[in-house]
Amino acid sequence: MDRPLLFLDVDGPLNPWAAQPERRPAGYTTITVALHPGRALRVWLNPEHGPALLALGFDLCWASTWMDAANRWIGPVIGLPELPYVDFGAGLFALRPDAVHWKTAAIVAYAGGRPFAWVDDEQTPADEEYVAAHHPGRALLHHVNPRLGLRPDDFTALTQFATSVTT
């Protein structure tokens, strides 16, 4: 059986963007990224997250507005190899009348029926309902507090899900 997929958002789970701006969380490093000319972003990343994510038993995939840029800016800092990414194309930031997040349908399509977990700070019950109705495999939509980023309890939940779908 294939390993489950783990869809990774950057801002929130890996970059606790909502933490108090003057207080970088312990264990994090700061990088400044200029994805768009004239607009620098402060990004906090924890180098321990890469090895911990690789050890979980998932096939990792970026599911972030960063798309392929995560391979240039985020992965090297936290110790991840180049990863595939969900290309959101014209759906990037597109609002839906049913309140489903603009990432959800693309993630379900990318998964193609494979079990997956998705860590993000923006899922709602509408996304849970969409996944239940449109994805035949098991799925875990795991909300991460954007003030804290990924914590030990989040890794425990992901490990339990990965174990449950591979045994």
Secondary structure, DSSP 8 states (H G I E B T S, - for coil): ----EEEE-SBTTTB-TTS-TT---TT-EEEEEEEETTEEEEEEE-TTHHHHHHTTS-EEEE-STTTTHHHHHTHHHHT-----B---GGGTT---TT---TTHHHHHHHHTT--EEEEES---HHHHHHHHHH--S-EEEEE--TTT-S-HHHHHHHHHHHHHHH-
